[in-house]
């Protein structure tokens, strides 16, 4: 069941991020920092919304989204990750759909997902395309030389 | 002379932002928030670097740039503004060149300037093109309906 993340989910969220197999150490730490702001300040105050797909007490995956400053109704999907043992079961699809629904409820009209252009992220890019996102823009050599930024956009 | 901004420049920076004629109230407040972080914490701690072009005690313009998280050597030009009375004198050009030099010194290899695609910002877009930036990507209806995001990139 997809629901708003609570304090007890923090350890599993960080564990899933570390085990997802696609994030660098710096990215794993960034998720941790955003989580701590969310846990300590709340989503309204810090701007980061965390949701989880939970089966009993087990977190299967999570997503984190928030409003883009200086825009009228644009939100960023900062993070989405599924436990490797729970893949191919629609967890990612459910989390992304729930993020879109929540963004719509907050008056959002666009959700942006940024990811890497490397082969390592091919599954992720296909996932966004399958979910109705357009590969709207890219910046060559953004993350590092040879690692482009790919910007996926869905109008809600 | 272009130099690192000091506490005394704050009032003039905010005044120039307000009088520049292109920024919304929300954007003016955003500059103020970044400035306060810079003043109170310093550039290294908060990640926002402010420079000014100062003629005696008068600030002619300012720029604000900083490192983009999770990238290897990408920096954002967050703000650049010139006092309306000091335009067409090369102040903007000097501030942008100084920003690029500073970014290079910090190991940066790319500077990104995001701006609006509306007619109101045509001068700004031409300025970036003249300064050697490429109009690398855009997102339709980003800031608001009819107001696209234009992403300008310079490899340093």
Interface residues (C-beta under 8 A of the other chain):
Chain A: X24 X26 X27 X30 X69 X70 X71 X72 X73 X74 X110 X112 X136 X137 X138 X139 X140 X141 X142 X143 X144 X145 X151 X153 X155
Chain B: X24 X26 X27 X30 X69 X70 X71 X72 X73 X74 X110 X112 X136 X137 X138 X139 X140 X141 X142 X143 X144 X145 X151 X153 X155
